[in-house]
Amino acid sequence: MTGTDQLEAWWAGLTPDQRARAAAIAARPAPRGLAIDDLTASMIVAGLPTSRMVWTGTPEHLVEMLDEVADFVTGAAGRS
């Protein structure tokens, strides 16, 4: 389980573009595939939980945003 402080610190450090992309990903049904990009890197650097996904031939499905992060992003995006 990820602490709220950890999630809030990660969210505070995101650019508006990253927040918009995170909200779009969080709104998808699970599994929520992520490309290996600056948003994914920020999650890993912040120590947020991710799951490696099985290679499907589609590069944007290499890492998954887990439910607890998606729930936080959905709430935080709604407050913004």
Backbone as JSON, one array per atom type, in Angstrom:
{
  "sequence": "MTGTDQLEAWWAGLTPDQRARAAAIAARPAPRGLAIDDLTASMIVAGLPTSRMVWTGTPEHLVEMLDEVADFVTGAAGRS",
  "N": [[0.84, -1.18, 0.0], [0.53, 2.17, -0.83], [1.52, 5.23, 0.63], [-0.49, 8.14, 1.34], [0.86, 10.59, 1.49], [3.1, 10.1, -0.08], [1.91, 9.7, -2.59], [0.69, 12.23, -2.92], [2.96, 13.91, -2.98], [4.19, 13.01, -5.31], [2.16, 13.68, -7.2], [2.12, 16.47, -6.91], [4.52, 17.15, -8.08], [4.13, 16.78, -10.78], [3.78, 17.92, -14.17], [1.27, 20.03, -15.76], [0.54, 18.72, -18.19], [1.41, 16.08, -17.7], [-0.27, 15.47, -15.55], [-2.76, 15.54, -16.84], [-2.44, 13.4, -18.63], [-2.08, 11.31, -16.8], [-4.58, 11.32, -15.54], [-6.21, 10.59, -17.7], [-5.31, 8.01, -18.17], [-5.89, 6.83, -15.7], [-8.63, 6.8, -15.8], [-9.29, 4.73, -17.44], [-10.42, 1.3, -17.8], [-9.05, -1.36, -15.78], [-6.6, -3.65, -17.03], [-4.44, -0.82, -16.8], [-2.6, 0.33, -19.14], [0.65, 1.75, -19.57], [2.88, 3.82, -21.39], [6.45, 3.69, -21.68], [7.62, 6.4, -20.53], [8.06, 9.89, -19.63], [6.09, 10.25, -17.65], [5.67, 7.65, -16.62], [8.28, 7.17, -15.72], [8.37, 9.08, -13.67], [6.63, 7.97, -11.83], [7.99, 5.64, -11.11], [10.38, 6.68, -10.05], [9.29, 8.01, -7.86], [8.67, 5.88, -6.33], [6.25, 4.59, -6.54], [3.85, 1.94, -6.76], [4.0, -0.28, -9.51], [3.16, -2.48, -12.18], [4.66, -4.91, -14.14], [3.73, -5.5, -17.4], [2.64, -8.07, -19.67], [4.28, -8.45, -22.75], [2.7, -7.24, -25.57], [3.14, -6.56, -28.1], [2.49, -4.01, -28.48], [3.83, -0.99, -27.79], [2.9, 0.78, -25.77], [1.97, -0.75, -23.71], [3.6, -1.64, -21.52], [3.96, -1.18, -18.83], [1.88, -1.12, -15.96], [-0.59, 0.99, -14.49], [-1.53, 0.76, -11.27], [-4.51, -0.03, -9.31], [-4.68, 1.43, -6.82], [-3.15, 3.72, -7.27], [-4.44, 4.75, -9.51], [-6.96, 5.3, -8.38], [-6.27, 7.35, -6.59], [-5.32, 9.3, -8.42], [-7.64, 9.82, -9.91], [-9.25, 11.0, -7.93], [-7.63, 13.21, -7.19], [-7.41, 14.59, -9.61], [-10.02, 15.36, -9.93], [-10.25, 17.23, -7.92], [-8.68, 19.24, -8.79]],
  "CA": [[0.0, 0.0, 0.0], [1.28, 3.43, -0.96], [1.02, 6.27, 1.52], [-1.09, 9.32, 0.72], [1.9, 11.61, 1.36], [3.92, 9.72, -1.23], [1.1, 9.99, -3.78], [0.53, 13.69, -3.04], [4.25, 14.48, -3.38], [4.34, 12.67, -6.73], [1.19, 14.48, -7.95], [2.54, 17.88, -6.86], [5.67, 17.33, -8.96], [3.78, 16.56, -12.18], [3.4, 19.06, -14.99], [-0.14, 19.93, -16.16], [0.41, 17.7, -19.22], [1.52, 14.77, -17.05], [-1.5, 15.26, -14.78], [-3.83, 15.22, -17.79], [-2.21, 12.04, -19.13], [-2.33, 10.39, -15.69], [-6.03, 11.25, -15.35], [-6.77, 9.83, -18.81], [-4.95, 6.61, -17.94], [-6.62, 6.36, -14.52], [-10.05, 6.64, -16.15], [-9.47, 3.49, -18.2], [-10.58, 0.09, -16.98], [-7.82, -2.13, -15.58], [-5.3, -3.06, -16.74], [-4.21, 0.52, -17.36], [-1.27, 0.31, -19.72], [1.42, 2.99, -19.66], [4.1, 3.83, -22.19], [7.65, 4.03, -20.91], [7.86, 7.81, -20.84], [8.36, 10.71, -18.45], [5.09, 9.99, -16.6], [6.01, 6.36, -16.01], [9.53, 7.37, -14.98], [8.09, 9.82, -12.44], [6.01, 7.02, -10.9], [9.03, 4.74, -10.63], [11.27, 7.47, -9.2], [8.56, 8.29, -6.63], [8.5, 4.63, -5.59], [4.86, 4.12, -6.6], [3.77, 0.57, -7.26], [3.61, -0.53, -10.89], [3.23, -3.89, -12.52], [5.13, -5.14, -15.49], [2.71, -6.19, -18.19], [3.12, -8.98, -20.69], [4.47, -7.8, -24.03], [1.6, -7.53, -26.49], [3.5, -6.0, -29.38], [2.1, -2.61, -28.44], [4.77, -0.41, -26.82], [2.31, 1.47, -24.62], [1.5, -1.69, -22.7], [4.77, -2.22, -20.87], [3.82, -0.98, -17.39], [0.47, -0.91, -15.59], [-0.94, 1.84, -13.35], [-2.34, -0.08, -10.39], [-5.76, 0.55, -8.84], [-4.55, 2.43, -5.76], [-2.64, 4.95, -7.89], [-5.54, 5.26, -10.36], [-7.99, 5.88, -7.5], [-5.75, 8.63, -6.11], [-5.27, 10.23, -9.55], [-9.01, 10.2, -10.22], [-9.67, 11.95, -6.91], [-6.82, 14.43, -7.26], [-7.78, 15.3, -10.83], [-11.33, 15.95, -9.69], [-10.1, 18.37, -7.01], [-7.88, 20.29, -9.47]],
  "C": [[0.88, 1.24, 0.0], [0.66, 4.47, -0.05], [0.49, 7.47, 0.76], [-0.05, 10.41, 0.53], [2.76, 11.35, 0.14], [3.18, 10.04, -2.54], [0.95, 11.5, -3.99], [1.82, 14.36, -3.48], [4.5, 14.21, -4.86], [3.44, 13.56, -7.58], [1.62, 15.94, -8.02], [3.7, 18.16, -7.82], [5.36, 17.15, -10.44], [3.47, 17.87, -12.89], [1.9, 18.95, -15.31], [-0.38, 18.86, -17.23], [0.47, 16.3, -18.62], [0.27, 14.47, -16.23], [-2.66, 14.87, -15.69], [-3.67, 13.8, -18.32], [-2.49, 11.01, -18.04], [-3.83, 10.22, -15.47], [-6.69, 10.43, -16.46], [-6.5, 8.33, -18.64], [-5.76, 6.05, -16.77], [-8.09, 6.11, -14.82], [-10.32, 5.36, -16.92], [-9.78, 2.32, -17.27], [-9.23, -0.63, -16.85], [-7.76, -3.27, -16.59], [-5.1, -1.75, -17.48], [-2.77, 0.6, -17.87], [-0.66, 1.69, -19.82], [2.58, 2.8, -20.62], [5.28, 4.08, -21.25], [8.02, 5.45, -21.34], [8.12, 8.57, -19.55], [7.36, 10.5, -17.32], [5.39, 8.69, -15.87], [7.28, 6.48, -15.18], [9.28, 8.1, -13.67], [7.46, 8.91, -11.39], [7.06, 6.11, -10.28], [9.97, 5.46, -9.69], [10.61, 7.76, -7.86], [8.33, 7.03, -5.79], [7.07, 4.13, -5.58], [4.82, 2.71, -7.17], [3.34, 0.55, -8.73], [3.69, -2.03, -11.1], [3.72, -4.01, -13.93], [4.08, -5.94, -16.23], [3.37, -7.09, -19.23], [3.21, -8.23, -22.01], [3.37, -8.23, -24.98], [1.94, -7.09, -27.9], [3.13, -4.53, -29.49], [2.94, -1.91, -27.38], [4.13, 0.28, -25.63], [1.76, 0.53, -23.56], [2.68, -2.43, -22.04], [4.69, -2.15, -19.35], [2.35, -0.69, -17.12], [0.36, 0.05, -14.42], [-1.9, 1.03, -12.49], [-3.52, 0.7, -9.82], [-5.57, 1.65, -7.8], [-4.02, 3.76, -6.3], [-3.75, 5.57, -8.74], [-6.63, 5.91, -9.51], [-7.54, 7.25, -6.99], [-5.79, 9.67, -7.23], [-6.68, 10.72, -9.89], [-9.52, 11.23, -9.21], [-8.94, 13.27, -6.99], [-7.17, 15.25, -8.5], [-9.13, 15.98, -10.67], [-11.26, 17.17, -8.79], [-9.37, 19.54, -7.68], [-8.73, 21.26, -10.24]]
}
